[in-house]
Amino acid sequence: MNVEDHNSSATNSEPADSPEVSRGCLLSLLVVVLIVAAAAAVTGIERRAHANSELVTYTDANAAPPVSLALPVYQKDATQIVLPGNMQAFTLAPIYARTTGYVKSWSHDIGSRVHKGDLLAVIETPELDQQLAQAKADLATAQSNAALAKITAARYQSLVAQNAVSQQDTDNALAQLQTTNTQVNSAQANVHRIEQLQSFERIEAPFDGVITARNLDIGQLVTPAGSTTTPGAGTVATSKQVFDISAIQTLRVFINVPQVYAPDAKNGVAATLTLPQYPGRTFHGKLVRSASAVDPATRTMLAEVDVDNSAGQLLPGSYTEVHLNVSTAVPTLLVPVSALILQADGLHVATVDASHHAHIVRVTPGRDSGSTIEILGGLTLGQPVIANPPDSLTDGELVRVVSPDAESKP
């Protein structure tokens, strides 16, 4: 019995240990899984934080506006300055119609050279002709009434001496004579007025010159400048000139002289002109007048140079470069015109320091040649400027130089 009981108890104790072993294995496996998951989570967080840090760094680096730099070009002292000029006719007159009518004929077209008094066009004015005929008839009637009043007044004056008529009747006759004489004067003035208007049927050249515009044709209705016509329900102002005439024997060239060169812009100073359509040729003019005042907006003084154009080679409206000699040369720096920043207090440029921060400085401009402009003050030699600053650029803003090679280029 004892042996069997012992075997029986040994047999029953083996299955009792199996659940405990399984539970321990599961717990160990769960711990391993949790450790692996925690390690993976930590690794993912670290990678994401690193990526975010790199993104912030990249964003900060690229958020700054990209700019390119240009190095101002030093211009040596020169005894001559070159200024852009605008050629204009010495005298320019738009010619308007002074009477209403239809164009009967025109004699000169654009490009025609005319002399003072030459007939340009003829306007038919039948209504005005009838008004003149009526005014002359009214004048004749007034003259007849005045003649009768004169005879009547003379008779009354002779009869009043004989006490044949009263003094009152004589005074009435004399007053009637004065009234009729006034009516004659009024009718005569009206005739002269209409005759003057009728003389405007002929449009004539006011001076020697060349026709630069013709805005009429045969049969076209023209009206005086400033008058209005009412086609339908609308009202149209008719103030367009019928001809443009320019005197081009001598041309005016207007230039803007920088303030630093204003003392050299004196009347009588010789000037040399060059034009792109005549390469290698020069034309000679003379400075004849100046504004004697500096424009505070541009710090320049307006001056006029007259140039002879008897050969007719120069055309009004042309661009020219005017060369003037100066007594004192001023060293300047040339920068691209695109580098200028226009603000309320004047012109500025933007520079960049070693830490890539922009600084907006005010400069004193000189001559403007179109693509470049002289800087007379505010910049130092070797100080690069932003070639094309954005409109939103502010002083002290961080910028990103996208083309460092541009620092060595003008």
RARA-V133108 format. One record per residue. N is the residue number from 1. OMEGA is omega in degrees with one decimal (none if undefined). NEAR is the number of other ideal C-beta (glycine too) atoms within 8 Angstrom. Layout:
BEGIN
N&OMEGA&NEAR  N&OMEGA&NEAR
END
This chain:
BEGIN
1&-176.9&4  2&179.7&5  3&179.9&6  4&179.3&7  5&-179.8&8  6&177.8&8  7&-179.1&8  8&-180.0&8  9&177.4&8  10&-179.7&8  11&-177.2&7  12&-177.7&8  13&-179.0&8  14&177.8&8  15&-178.2&6  16&178.8&7  17&-175.0&8  18&178.7&8  19&-179.9&7  20&178.0&7  21&179.8&8  22&-179.1&8  23&179.0&8  24&178.4&8  25&179.5&8  26&-179.6&8  27&178.5&8  28&179.8&8  29&178.9&8  30&178.6&8  31&179.3&8  32&179.5&8  33&179.4&8  34&179.4&8  35&179.0&8  36&179.7&8  37&178.9&8  38&178.6&8  39&178.6&8  40&-180.0&8  41&179.3&8  42&179.3&8  43&178.9&8  44&179.7&8  45&179.3&8  46&178.5&8  47&179.7&8  48&177.8&8  49&178.1&8  50&178.6&8  51&177.8&8  52&178.9&8  53&177.8&8  54&178.4&8  55&178.1&8  56&178.9&8  57&179.8&8  58&-179.7&8  59&178.8&8  60&-178.1&8  61&-176.2&8  62&177.5&7  63&178.4&5  64&-179.0&11  65&178.4&9  66&179.7&8  67&172.3&16  68&-174.9&11  69&175.1&14  70&-178.8&15  71&178.8&12  72&-179.6&14  73&-179.7&9  74&177.8&8  75&-178.5&9  76&178.9&5  77&179.4&6  78&179.3&8  79&179.8&6  80&176.2&8  81&179.8&10  82&-176.4&8  83&174.6&11  84&-177.9&12  85&179.6&13  86&-178.7&9  87&176.4&14  88&176.0&11  89&-179.7&11  90&174.8&10  91&178.8&8  92&-176.5&10  93&167.9&10  94&-176.3&7  95&-179.3&11  96&174.0&10  97&179.8&12  98&178.3&7  99&-178.3&12  100&178.6&11  101&179.9&13  102&-178.6&9  103&178.1&15  104&179.6&8  105&171.0&7  106&-169.0&12  107&-175.3&7  108&179.0&10  109&-179.1&7  110&-179.0&7  111&-179.6&6  112&174.7&8  113&-175.0&7  114&175.9&12  115&-179.3&7  116&179.5&7  117&178.6&5  118&179.9&10  119&179.0&8  120&-178.5&13  121&177.5&14  122&-179.9&11  123&175.4&15  124&-178.7&9  125&-177.9&12  126&179.0&7  127&179.6&8  128&177.3&14  129&177.9&9  130&176.6&8  131&178.9&9  132&178.3&12  133&178.2&8  134&-179.9&8  135&178.0&12  136&177.0&9  137&177.0&8  138&178.0&10  139&178.7&13  140&177.8&8  141&179.8&9  142&178.5&13  143&177.7&10  144&178.4&8  145&179.0&10  146&178.2&13  147&178.1&8  148&179.5&9  149&179.0&14  150&178.6&10  151&-179.0&8  152&-179.8&11  153&179.3&13  154&178.9&8  155&-179.1&9  156&179.6&13  157&178.1&11  158&-178.8&8  159&-178.8&10  160&177.0&13  161&179.0&6  162&-177.9&6  163&179.1&4  164&177.3&5  165&-179.5&7  166&177.5&6  167&178.3&6  168&178.8&6  169&177.9&10  170&178.6&14  171&178.1&8  172&179.9&8  173&177.9&14  174&177.8&11  175&177.5&8  176&177.9&11  177&178.2&13  178&179.4&8  179&-179.0&9  180&176.4&14  181&176.7&10  182&177.7&8  183&176.3&11  184&179.3&12  185&179.2&8  186&179.6&9  187&178.3&14  188&178.7&9  189&178.5&8  190&176.7&11  191&179.4&12  192&179.4&8  193&-178.3&8  194&175.9&12  195&177.1&9  196&176.3&8  197&179.7&11  198&178.4&12  199&177.7&7  200&172.1&11  201&177.8&11  202&176.4&9  203&-174.1&12  204&179.2&8  205&-178.9&12  206&-179.8&7  207&176.8&9  208&179.8&9  209&-179.4&14  210&178.7&10  211&-178.8&15  212&178.1&8  213&174.0&8  214&-175.1&10  215&176.4&7  216&176.8&10  217&-175.8&6  218&179.5&7  219&-178.0&5  220&177.2&8  221&175.8&6  222&179.6&12  223&-179.9&8  224&178.5&10  225&179.0&9  226&178.5&5  227&-179.5&9  228&172.7&7  229&-176.0&8  230&174.5&8  231&-177.6&5  232&-178.7&4  233&-176.6&3  234&177.3&6  235&-176.2&6  236&176.2&8  237&-178.6&7  238&-178.1&11  239&-178.9&6  240&-179.4&6  241&-179.3&10  242&176.5&12  243&166.4&15  244&179.6&11  245&-177.8&15  246&172.9&12  247&-172.8&12  248&175.5&14  249&174.5&8  250&-179.2&10  251&174.0&13  252&175.8&11  253&-178.5&17  254&-179.7&11  255&176.0&12  256&-175.9&11  257&177.6&15  258&-175.7&14  259&-176.4&9  260&179.7&7  261&-176.9&12  262&178.8&10  263&-179.6&6  264&-179.2&12  265&-178.2&12  266&178.2&8  267&179.5&7  268&179.5&7  269&179.7&11  270&179.7&9  271&177.0&14  272&-176.3&10  273&173.4&16  274&-178.8&10  275&-177.2&12  276&-179.6&5  277&176.9&5  278&-178.8&9  279&179.0&5  280&-179.9&3  281&177.3&7  282&176.2&6  283&-173.0&11  284&178.1&10  285&-177.9&14  286&176.1&11  287&-172.6&16  288&-179.9&8  289&176.6&6  290&-177.0&12  291&-178.1&7  292&177.5&4  293&-179.5&5  294&177.2&8  295&-177.3&11  296&-179.5&4  297&-176.9&4  298&-177.1&6  299&176.8&10  300&179.6&10  301&179.8&14  302&179.0&11  303&-178.6&13  304&175.1&12  305&177.1&16  306&-179.3&12  307&-179.8&15  308&-179.7&8  309&-179.4&11  310&178.4&5  311&177.9&4  312&-178.9&6  313&-178.6&5  314&-175.2&12  315&175.2&6  316&-178.8&12  317&-177.7&6  318&172.7&9  319&179.3&9  320&173.8&12  321&-176.4&11  322&179.8&15  323&178.7&11  324&175.6&14  325&179.1&9  326&-178.0&12  327&-179.1&5  328&179.9&5  329&-179.5&7  330&177.9&10  331&-176.4&7  332&174.0&9  333&179.2&11  334&176.0&12  335&176.4&15  336&178.4&10  337&179.4&10  338&-179.8&6  339&-176.2&14  340&174.8&11  341&-178.2&11  342&177.3&5  343&-173.8&7  344&-177.2&2  345&175.7&4  346&-177.9&5  347&-179.8&10  348&169.2&12  349&-179.6&17  350&176.0&15  351&-179.3&12  352&179.5&13  353&-176.2&7  354&179.2&3  355&176.9&4  356&173.1&10  357&-177.6&10  358&176.8&16  359&-178.9&10  360&-177.1&11  361&177.7&10  362&-177.7&9  363&176.2&12  364&-176.5&9  365&174.2&13  366&-178.4&12  367&177.4&10  368&-179.1&9  369&179.2&8  370&179.6&6  371&178.3&5  372&179.2&10  373&178.1&13  374&173.6&13  375&-176.2&16  376&-179.3&11  377&178.6&6  378&179.1&8  379&174.8&14  380&-179.8&4  381&-179.8&7  382&179.8&5  383&-177.4&8  384&177.6&10  385&176.3&14  386&-173.1&16  387&-177.9&11  388&-174.3&9  389&175.9&11  390&-178.8&7  391&-176.4&4  392&-177.0&5  393&178.7&13  394&-179.4&7  395&-179.9&6  396&-177.8&6  397&176.9&10  398&-179.3&7  399&179.5&14  400&-179.9&11  401&-175.0&12  402&-180.0&6  403&-179.2&7  404&-179.9&6  405&-178.9&6  406&-178.6&11  407&-178.6&10  408&-178.2&5  409&178.5&7  410&none&6
END
